[in-house]
Amino acid sequence: MDLNSASTVVLQVLTQATSQDTAVLKPAEEQLKQWETQPGFYSVLLNIFTNHSLDINVRWLAVLYFKHGIDRYWRRVAPHALSEEEKSTLRAGLITNFNEPINQIATQIAVLIAKVARLDCPRQWPELIPTLIESVKVQDDLRQHRALLTFYHVTKTLASKRLAADRKLFYDLASGIYNFACSLWNHHTDTFLQQISSGSEAAILNSLERTLLSLKVLRKLTVNGFVEPHKNMEVMGFLHGIFERLKQFLECSRNIGTDNVCRDRLEKTIILFTKVLLDFLDQHPFSFTPLIQRSLEFSVSYVFTEVGEGVTFERFIVQCMNLIKMIVKNYAYKPSKNFEDSSPETLEAHKIKMAFFTYPTLTEICRRLVSHYFLLTEEELTMWEEDPEGFTVEETGGDSWKYSLRPCTEVLFIDIFHEYNQTLTPVLLEMMQTLQGPTNVEDMNALLIKDAVYNAVGLAAYELFDSVDFDQWFKNQLLPELQVIHNRYKPLRRRVIWLIGQWISVKFKSDLRPMLYEAICNLLQDQDLVVRIETATTLKLTVDDFEFRTDQFLPYLETMFTLLFQLLQQVTECDTKMHVLHVLSCVIERVNMQIRPYVGCLVQYLPLLWKQSEEHNMLRCAILTTLIHLVQGLGADSKNLYPFLLPVIQLSTDVSQPPHVYLLEDGLELWLVTLENSPCITPELLRVFQNMSPLLELSSENLRTCFKIINGYIFLSSTEFLQTYAVGLCQSFCELLKEITTEGQVQVLKVVENALKVNPVLGPQMFQPILPSVFRGIIEGERYPVVMSTYLGVMGRVLLQNTSFFSSLLNEMAHKFNQEMDQLLGNMIEMWVDRMDNITQPERRKLSALALLSLLPSDNRHTSKGLYAIVFTDSSSGKF
């Protein structure tokens, strides 16, 4: 492609490719796709996206096509690979100028340079890193920033390579440039700290952006660039210096407003400091040992003392807590039970931990976690009032749950309590003791403190097993609190029923369950929606517990099921409906057929809910799960659900419908359960089987369930089913047997064997194309015992139950093997006798014996000889 003549044409086509008119867009895309493999095309793209006078959208598209071209054609072994000459020209052009004015395009250029660096640096591109280092030193702000941006993306990409040779190259690179990277970061950091008090907002943002990028480079070099980083003074000096820098940046937050770009960038930089420490601890736990003491002192002071007041923010607190948690839980820092078996590094780290976590420190952390971080905030209480379902979803793990402060504090509490339970158990018991008796409903702070302490007792349930008489506490303290109906007491009603759910599988007498069921019935009628939803959760935990007794539960079943159904109707959020449906499913599963008198309302409601949830596939999955348990509970009566049930199965298992991606697994399970509980086949149920052939073609992990479904049809109505679907099914099986695993082959043959067993007349005829391969497998001595055993089972069925068909099959195979029928039969029997020990199931051994003995009247000498051998051998060993 000639650059001069092609540039105008390519530019014109790229312009058309940015059009919103599909009539213009589609031909342009096709033309660009054809040019992808043309020599010189990427040189033209480079000239276009580096020409700042052209339209931004056109330049953006040129960058994207260039980037995709690197992925497809840059490697030497790629089809239509770029020539070495063109690649050399492109590499030089990419780093000629770092002056891209548009941020988004600059980022894309940095990314594509990093992609090339991953493949070519340093061997084919030794000048890249020196060029970047020189470019970040220039005084021009734009060039400096773009070079630094590129430097970061190149470092990030090279650090991600995992082959040993690539790791060695990155180690060499890190050793060579680490000192420069540290100096660069310190320079930009000092510049920012000087400007924070006197510079303009633009200057502050400018220096802060460079501080952030240089720190990102240092993070990759520090974490991934050294085998034993603790032996490098520069690395350890940088890491030790992080804490002082963090203090400086946190203090800077006092001088920056809470709602501007600078504040956002400052917080990102502070978080990046903590990420360096967390990543380094994760990758190099023993190299982190000299930092344990300082990390704990810093984190605890800012999170659990007044030092952090006014300067910390939520995500920083989360990161500090994660740092404490990782040190506490780190396996490398835990000595063996026999201290002498532990490494010196482990013992040193353990010693530092033990010296830090003294009784006063642990006590303060525990009390602060419970009395400060566990308290429900004003924001949470407002959300409870204004959006109770949203509050419940957040509390039980919504999309943002794992990034928020509350779950982080709870996980830290659990980990510290588990690690230091002997120290902390008396502290928590003392906090419990001070809260005995009812709490004044007018004292909201006291109610929230009790809520927090109960939260801690629930989280530490397993650790408190020997220290709390939960049965007495339930009767004397918790049960009365559940009976306080005042509106301001609802946080405690919700917390108490949650607390009981945490202890139900830990320590709760079976005799007390009726009292709990009575309380649950009352709470499911509570005026507050959050309390009712939490109660439903505890009910699920109760019925799921291994000590659950149906006889104790049955007196409350009707009331609970009715109230749960009302709750299902009342809630509106998809997540909440799924949760309540799950509780209903658990109840139905545990009581099984006892549910029959009470499901009428649910059966009538589910079709409406299914229709309403058309855009919510996860809710439909929950409906399918409920239907599975409902069908099992109704048994043969589930036939009355077919007008709703069968279309649901049809849709869920139809691979041509997009929802099958979400619904298929549960849909197949529902299909199987429906067959297992069907009293007879119906035309509609038979018609659903049309979905099976595409499912078998998928060869997915659901094949086992598919085979069970096929067996269900065979046992339910073999004649009608085989006459309708056997031909197509046999074709699918023949295709499957060519590519399926050994286990899959056995499953296919078991289906065939079941068809022969249930219908000895139609079965052999319908699956006739498969039987020659079975016969051949026996003659040739299939090497897998489990497959050979199944072959013998299939052939035994044919021989014993349909002699005439066996004779025709023998005749057909004799022609294929070019042998006499008598000789072929004798060979088969000899192999059968030789492989009898492959058959482990008693039923199959009996089948083989009966099948072979059915040939005893034969005057064939090969047959007689083989049968004599099997009778003589097995009778003497006592196997028959």
Secondary structure, DSSP 8 states (H G I E B T S, - for coil): --HHHHHHHHHHHHHHHT-S-HHHHHHHHHHHHHHTTSTTHHHHHHHHHT-TTS-HHHHHHHHHHHHHHHHHH-STTSTT---HHHHHHHHHHHTS------HHHHHHHHHHHHHHHHHHTTTT-TTHHHHHHHHTTSS-HHHHHHHHHHHHHHHHHHHT--SHHHHHHHHHHHHHHHHHHHHHHHHHHHHHHHHHHHS-HHHHHHHHHHHHHHHHHHHHHHHHS-SSGGG-HHHHHHHHHHHHHHHHHHHHGGGS-SSSHHHHHHHHHHHHHHHHHHHHHHH-TTTTHHHHHHHHHHHHHHHHSGGGTTT--HHHHHHHHHHHHHHHH-GGG---SSGGGS-HHHHHHHHHHHHHS-HHHHHHHHHHIIIIISS--HHHHHHHHH-HHHHHHHHTT-TTGGGSHHHHHHHHHHHHHHHTHHHHHHHHHHHHHTT-S---TT-HHHHHHHHHHHHHHHHTTTTTTTT--HHHHIIIIIHHHHT---GGGHHHHHHHHHHHHHHTTTS--GGGHHHHHHHHHHHTT-S-HHHHHHHHHHHHHHHHSTT--HHHHHHHHHHHHHHHHHHHHH--SHHHHHHHHHHHHHHHHHHGGGGGGG-HHHHHHHHHHHHHTTT-HHHHHHHHHHHHHHHHHHGGGGGGGHHHHHHHHHHHT-TTSTTHHHHHHHHHHHHHHHHHT-SS--HHHHHGGGGHHHHHHHT-TTHHHHHHHHHHHHHHHHHHHHHHHHHHHHHHHHHHHHH--HHHHHHHHHHHHHHHHH-TTHHHHHTTTTHHHHHHHHHTT-SSHHHHHHHHHHHHHHHHH-HHHHHHHHHHHHHHHT--HHHHHHHHHHHHHHTGGG--SHHHHHHHHHHHHTTTT---HHHHHHHHHHHHHHHHHT--
